[in-house]
Amino acid sequence: MGLASMTETAQALVAPGKGILAADESTPTMKKRLAAVGLESTEARRRSYREILFTAKGIDEFVSGVILFDETIRQQAIDSTPFPEVLSGQGVIPGIKVDKGTSALAGFPGELVTEGLDGLRARLAEYVTMGARFAKWRAVISIAAGRPTTTCIESNAHGLARYAALSQEAGLVPVVEPEVLMDGTHSIERCAEVTAATLRAVYEHLASHRVVLGASLLKPNMVLAGKDCPDQASAEEIAEATIAVLKQTVPAAVPGIVFLSGGQSDEEATVRLDAMNRRGPAPWELSFSFGRALQAPVLRAWAGDDANRDQAQAAFLHRAAMNGAARHGSYRPDMEQLAASRS
Ligand code: 13P
């Protein structure tokens, strides 16, 4: 893909009313998600579950793209159609997680750095042949006493810029994900400060690596108080704080911001995205790239039994529709009742 088609893909991923499904859980993460509904994680079970998500009818109304994991991009539907083709056939753009997870940052106890740059050029080329059109890399920043350090922020921003440049070289749209975790007791103000410092570093490194911002997306955390902070903010306060930080740090050339859910409940994530879009036009599309906030109800409805497939797909469609409404700032909590009528 050349620059023009990467730009077009980036814009299509944040088309009005649509967002991204993050279904790129690594095998260890998928093990945790399946264990939470009492299931053992096997390759066959991970495949069946992903097939339920990818074959839900009408999903292209609310879902523009799906992020896959390395195992998943190589798997097929029961009729032998490769998953990337299943998605394209549904009008949904296939993407791929290309980082190799985090490891301890030497010399900085408690801090992490994302790995996966070695051999990345060759892996990206292979993913392109498999039909991927965008690529995600997640960096993790944690808040605690004396953390994050500048070294941690800089190391992760450098990694994100190297991956983003390699992605564009391969013709893949980078979805740049610096996640400031919500673990901890910190205030929303502290989260705002750390998110701003992180995003400022990320955009400096992207510029120095000549990443074309119009052909990229940002996948950040919302600005929230730590999950163990007694003083939790309202959706309106979260929307205001998040947009204020983004306006200070994210260039308007970026076509869209696709939030991660990061451990918020599915309804919380929807209400907060809705509150941001209610505030009126922003320099970028404000959308979603949710993992847990789109999948939690689906996993519960499926519970490992393919007899529950229809209910699981209905739960997915419902959650996607709620987030589709939040993209327009037209979500209302009473719309949740529609879930019953869909299943
Ligand atoms: P969550 O929405 O569950 O945070 O997942 C998004 C994601 O892709 C994390 O890398």
Residues whose N, C-alpha, C, O or C-beta is under 5 A from the ligand:
A	BS01	13P	A22 R138 L260 S261 G262 G263 S289 F290 G291 R292 A293
